[in-house]
């Protein structure tokens, strides 16, 4: 995920000093925007986002 100013969203990988982009896999039958919401919620906690 990136913004128009070039900034990107990174999360710290558990039990390491490494950072990575949040993400995961789309479940069977899941709409990509729903997968995005679910994965970000799992990675970042309960948040409200608008997927485009």
BAMIKE-383466 format. One record per atom (N, C-alpha, C, O): atom name; x, y, z; residue in one letter. Coordinates in steps of 0.05 Angstrom, whole numbers, plus 5000, padded with zeros to 4 digits. Layout:
! residues N
{atome = CA; x = X; y = Y; z = Z; residu = A}
...
This chain:
! residues 52
{atome = N; x = 5017; y = 4977; z = 5000; residu = X}
{atome = CA; x = 5000; y = 5000; z = 5000; residu = X}
{atome = C; x = 5018; y = 5025; z = 5000; residu = X}
{atome = O; x = 5037; y = 5026; z = 5015; residu = X}
{atome = N; x = 5011; y = 5043; z = 4983; residu = X}
{atome = CA; x = 5026; y = 5068; z = 4982; residu = X}
{atome = C; x = 5008; y = 5092; z = 4978; residu = X}
{atome = O; x = 4986; y = 5089; z = 4968; residu = X}
{atome = N; x = 5018; y = 5115; z = 4986; residu = X}
{atome = CA; x = 5003; y = 5140; z = 4982; residu = X}
{atome = C; x = 5015; y = 5154; z = 4958; residu = X}
{atome = O; x = 5036; y = 5147; z = 4947; residu = X}
{atome = N; x = 5000; y = 5175; z = 4949; residu = X}
{atome = CA; x = 5009; y = 5190; z = 4926; residu = X}
{atome = C; x = 5036; y = 5204; z = 4931; residu = X}
{atome = O; x = 5050; y = 5211; z = 4912; residu = X}
{atome = N; x = 5043; y = 5209; z = 4956; residu = X}
{atome = CA; x = 5069; y = 5222; z = 4962; residu = X}
{atome = C; x = 5092; y = 5202; z = 4965; residu = X}
{atome = O; x = 5114; y = 5209; z = 4972; residu = X}
{atome = N; x = 5086; y = 5176; z = 4959; residu = X}
{atome = CA; x = 5107; y = 5155; z = 4959; residu = X}
{atome = C; x = 5111; y = 5141; z = 4985; residu = X}
{atome = O; x = 5126; y = 5122; z = 4986; residu = X}
{atome = N; x = 5097; y = 5149; z = 5006; residu = X}
{atome = CA; x = 5099; y = 5135; z = 5032; residu = X}
{atome = C; x = 5085; y = 5108; z = 5030; residu = X}
{atome = O; x = 5065; y = 5106; z = 5017; residu = X}
{atome = N; x = 5096; y = 5088; z = 5044; residu = X}
{atome = CA; x = 5085; y = 5061; z = 5044; residu = X}
{atome = C; x = 5079; y = 5052; z = 5073; residu = X}
{atome = O; x = 5091; y = 5062; z = 5092; residu = X}
{atome = N; x = 5060; y = 5034; z = 5075; residu = X}
{atome = CA; x = 5052; y = 5023; z = 5101; residu = X}
{atome = C; x = 5068; y = 4998; z = 5106; residu = X}
{atome = O; x = 5069; y = 4979; z = 5089; residu = X}
{atome = N; x = 5082; y = 4997; z = 5129; residu = X}
{atome = CA; x = 5098; y = 4974; z = 5137; residu = X}
{atome = C; x = 5090; y = 4966; z = 5165; residu = X}
{atome = O; x = 5082; y = 4983; z = 5181; residu = X}
{atome = N; x = 5091; y = 4940; z = 5171; residu = X}
{atome = CA; x = 5086; y = 4930; z = 5198; residu = X}
{atome = C; x = 5111; y = 4914; z = 5207; residu = X}
{atome = O; x = 5126; y = 4903; z = 5190; residu = X}
{atome = N; x = 5115; y = 4914; z = 5233; residu = X}
{atome = CA; x = 5138; y = 4898; z = 5244; residu = X}
{atome = C; x = 5131; y = 4869; z = 5246; residu = X}
{atome = O; x = 5110; y = 4862; z = 5257; residu = X}
{atome = N; x = 5147; y = 4852; z = 5235; residu = X}
{atome = CA; x = 5143; y = 4823; z = 5236; residu = X}
{atome = C; x = 5147; y = 4814; z = 5265; residu = X}
{atome = O; x = 5167; y = 4822; z = 5278; residu = X}
{atome = N; x = 5129; y = 4798; z = 5275; residu = X}
{atome = CA; x = 5130; y = 4789; z = 5303; residu = X}
{atome = C; x = 5157; y = 4776; z = 5310; residu = X}
{atome = O; x = 5168; y = 4761; z = 5293; residu = X}
{atome = N; x = 5167; y = 4782; z = 5333; residu = X}
{atome = CA; x = 5191; y = 4769; z = 5344; residu = X}
{atome = C; x = 5216; y = 4775; z = 5328; residu = X}
{atome = O; x = 5236; y = 4760; z = 5330; residu = X}
{atome = N; x = 5216; y = 4796; z = 5311; residu = X}
{atome = CA; x = 5239; y = 4803; z = 5295; residu = X}
{atome = C; x = 5242; y = 4833; z = 5295; residu = X}
{atome = O; x = 5226; y = 4848; z = 5306; residu = X}
{atome = N; x = 5264; y = 4842; z = 5283; residu = X}
{atome = CA; x = 5268; y = 4871; z = 5279; residu = X}
{atome = C; x = 5261; y = 4879; z = 5250; residu = X}
{atome = O; x = 5266; y = 4901; z = 5242; residu = X}
{atome = N; x = 5250; y = 4860; z = 5235; residu = X}
{atome = CA; x = 5244; y = 4864; z = 5207; residu = X}
{atome = C; x = 5216; y = 4877; z = 5203; residu = X}
{atome = O; x = 5198; y = 4873; z = 5218; residu = X}
{atome = N; x = 5214; y = 4893; z = 5181; residu = X}
{atome = CA; x = 5189; y = 4905; z = 5173; residu = X}
{atome = C; x = 5181; y = 4893; z = 5146; residu = X}
{atome = O; x = 5198; y = 4886; z = 5130; residu = X}
{atome = N; x = 5154; y = 4892; z = 5142; residu = X}
{atome = CA; x = 5144; y = 4882; z = 5117; residu = X}
{atome = C; x = 5117; y = 4896; z = 5111; residu = X}
{atome = O; x = 5105; y = 4908; z = 5128; residu = X}
{atome = N; x = 5108; y = 4893; z = 5086; residu = X}
{atome = CA; x = 5081; y = 4903; z = 5080; residu = X}
{atome = C; x = 5060; y = 4883; z = 5091; residu = X}
{atome = O; x = 5064; y = 4859; z = 5089; residu = X}
{atome = N; x = 5038; y = 4894; z = 5102; residu = X}
{atome = CA; x = 5018; y = 4876; z = 5112; residu = X}
{atome = C; x = 5004; y = 4862; z = 5088; residu = X}
{atome = O; x = 5003; y = 4873; z = 5066; residu = X}
{atome = N; x = 4995; y = 4838; z = 5093; residu = X}
{atome = CA; x = 4982; y = 4824; z = 5071; residu = X}
{atome = C; x = 4977; y = 4795; z = 5078; residu = X}
{atome = O; x = 4982; y = 4786; z = 5101; residu = X}
{atome = N; x = 4966; y = 4781; z = 5060; residu = X}
{atome = CA; x = 4959; y = 4753; z = 5063; residu = X}
{atome = C; x = 4947; y = 4742; z = 5038; residu = X}
{atome = O; x = 4953; y = 4752; z = 5016; residu = X}
{atome = N; x = 4929; y = 4723; z = 5040; residu = X}
{atome = CA; x = 4917; y = 4710; z = 5017; residu = X}
{atome = C; x = 4887; y = 4715; z = 5016; residu = X}
{atome = O; x = 4874; y = 4717; z = 5037; residu = X}
{atome = N; x = 4877; y = 4716; z = 4992; residu = X}
{atome = CA; x = 4848; y = 4718; z = 4988; residu = X}
{atome = C; x = 4836; y = 4690; z = 4992; residu = X}
{atome = O; x = 4845; y = 4670; z = 4980; residu = X}
{atome = N; x = 4815; y = 4688; z = 5009; residu = X}
{atome = CA; x = 4802; y = 4663; z = 5014; residu = X}
{atome = C; x = 4784; y = 4656; z = 4990; residu = X}
{atome = O; x = 4775; y = 4674; z = 4975; residu = X}
{atome = N; x = 4778; y = 4631; z = 4986; residu = X}
{atome = CA; x = 4761; y = 4622; z = 4964; residu = X}
{atome = C; x = 4734; y = 4636; z = 4966; residu = X}
{atome = O; x = 4721; y = 4636; z = 4987; residu = X}
{atome = N; x = 4726; y = 4649; z = 4944; residu = X}
{atome = CA; x = 4701; y = 4663; z = 4942; residu = X}
{atome = C; x = 4701; y = 4691; z = 4954; residu = X}
{atome = O; x = 4680; y = 4704; z = 4954; residu = X}
{atome = N; x = 4723; y = 4700; z = 4965; residu = X}
{atome = CA; x = 4725; y = 4726; z = 4978; residu = X}
{atome = C; x = 4731; y = 4747; z = 4957; residu = X}
{atome = O; x = 4748; y = 4743; z = 4940; residu = X}
{atome = N; x = 4717; y = 4770; z = 4959; residu = X}
{atome = CA; x = 4722; y = 4792; z = 4941; residu = X}
{atome = C; x = 4749; y = 4805; z = 4949; residu = X}
{atome = O; x = 4754; y = 4807; z = 4973; residu = X}
{atome = N; x = 4765; y = 4814; z = 4930; residu = X}
{atome = CA; x = 4791; y = 4825; z = 4937; residu = X}
{atome = C; x = 4790; y = 4849; z = 4957; residu = X}
{atome = O; x = 4807; y = 4851; z = 4975; residu = X}
{atome = N; x = 4770; y = 4866; z = 4955; residu = X}
{atome = CA; x = 4768; y = 4888; z = 4974; residu = X}
{atome = C; x = 4761; y = 4878; z = 5002; residu = X}
{atome = O; x = 4771; y = 4890; z = 5022; residu = X}
{atome = N; x = 4745; y = 4857; z = 5004; residu = X}
{atome = CA; x = 4739; y = 4845; z = 5030; residu = X}
{atome = C; x = 4764; y = 4832; z = 5042; residu = X}
{atome = O; x = 4769; y = 4834; z = 5066; residu = X}
{atome = N; x = 4780; y = 4820; z = 5025; residu = X}
{atome = CA; x = 4806; y = 4808; z = 5034; residu = X}
{atome = C; x = 4824; y = 4829; z = 5044; residu = X}
{atome = O; x = 4838; y = 4826; z = 5065; residu = X}
{atome = N; x = 4826; y = 4852; z = 5030; residu = X}
{atome = CA; x = 4842; y = 4874; z = 5039; residu = X}
{atome = C; x = 4834; y = 4884; z = 5067; residu = X}
{atome = O; x = 4851; y = 4888; z = 5084; residu = X}
{atome = N; x = 4808; y = 4888; z = 5070; residu = X}
{atome = CA; x = 4798; y = 4897; z = 5096; residu = X}
{atome = C; x = 4805; y = 4877; z = 5118; residu = X}
{atome = O; x = 4814; y = 4885; z = 5140; residu = X}
{atome = N; x = 4800; y = 4852; z = 5113; residu = X}
{atome = CA; x = 4804; y = 4831; z = 5133; residu = X}
{atome = C; x = 4834; y = 4829; z = 5140; residu = X}
{atome = O; x = 4841; y = 4829; z = 5164; residu = X}
{atome = N; x = 4851; y = 4829; z = 5120; residu = X}
{atome = CA; x = 4880; y = 4826; z = 5125; residu = X}
{atome = C; x = 4891; y = 4850; z = 5140; residu = X}
{atome = O; x = 4906; y = 4847; z = 5159; residu = X}
{atome = N; x = 4882; y = 4874; z = 5133; residu = X}
{atome = CA; x = 4892; y = 4898; z = 5148; residu = X}
{atome = C; x = 4881; y = 4898; z = 5176; residu = X}
{atome = O; x = 4896; y = 4906; z = 5195; residu = X}
{atome = N; x = 4856; y = 4889; z = 5180; residu = X}
{atome = CA; x = 4846; y = 4887; z = 5207; residu = X}
{atome = C; x = 4862; y = 4867; z = 5224; residu = X}
{atome = O; x = 4868; y = 4872; z = 5247; residu = X}
{atome = N; x = 4868; y = 4844; z = 5212; residu = X}
{atome = CA; x = 4884; y = 4823; z = 5226; residu = X}
{atome = C; x = 4912; y = 4834; z = 5232; residu = X}
{atome = O; x = 4922; y = 4829; z = 5254; residu = X}
{atome = N; x = 4924; y = 4848; z = 5214; residu = X}
{atome = CA; x = 4952; y = 4858; z = 5218; residu = X}
{atome = C; x = 4953; y = 4882; z = 5236; residu = X}
{atome = O; x = 4972; y = 4884; z = 5252; residu = X}
{atome = N; x = 4933; y = 4900; z = 5235; residu = X}
{atome = CA; x = 4935; y = 4925; z = 5249; residu = X}
{atome = C; x = 4915; y = 4929; z = 5271; residu = X}
{atome = O; x = 4916; y = 4949; z = 5286; residu = X}
{atome = N; x = 4897; y = 4910; z = 5275; residu = X}
{atome = CA; x = 4877; y = 4912; z = 5295; residu = X}
{atome = C; x = 4851; y = 4923; z = 5283; residu = X}
{atome = O; x = 4849; y = 4925; z = 5259; residu = X}
{atome = N; x = 4832; y = 4929; z = 5300; residu = X}
{atome = CA; x = 4806; y = 4938; z = 5290; residu = X}
{atome = C; x = 4808; y = 4966; z = 5279; residu = X}
{atome = O; x = 4812; y = 4986; z = 5294; residu = X}
{atome = N; x = 4806; y = 4969; z = 5253; residu = X}
{atome = CA; x = 4808; y = 4995; z = 5240; residu = X}
{atome = C; x = 4786; y = 4997; z = 5219; residu = X}
{atome = O; x = 4774; y = 4977; z = 5211; residu = X}
{atome = N; x = 4780; y = 5021; z = 5210; residu = X}
{atome = CA; x = 4761; y = 5026; z = 5189; residu = X}
{atome = C; x = 4776; y = 5037; z = 5165; residu = X}
{atome = O; x = 4790; y = 5057; z = 5167; residu = X}
{atome = N; x = 4773; y = 5023; z = 5142; residu = X}
{atome = CA; x = 4787; y = 5032; z = 5118; residu = X}
{atome = C; x = 4767; y = 5032; z = 5095; residu = X}
{atome = O; x = 4747; y = 5018; z = 5095; residu = X}
{atome = N; x = 4774; y = 5048; z = 5075; residu = X}
{atome = CA; x = 4758; y = 5049; z = 5050; residu = X}
{atome = C; x = 4776; y = 5039; z = 5028; residu = X}
{atome = O; x = 4796; y = 5052; z = 5022; residu = X}
{atome = N; x = 4769; y = 5016; z = 5017; residu = X}
{atome = CA; x = 4785; y = 5005; z = 4995; residu = X}
{atome = C; x = 4776; y = 5016; z = 4969; residu = X}
{atome = O; x = 4752; y = 5019; z = 4964; residu = X}
{atome = N; x = 4795; y = 5022; z = 4951; residu = X}
{atome = CA; x = 4788; y = 5032; z = 4924; residu = X}
{atome = C; x = 4796; y = 5013; z = 4903; residu = X}
{atome = O; x = 4792; y = 5018; z = 4880; residu = X}
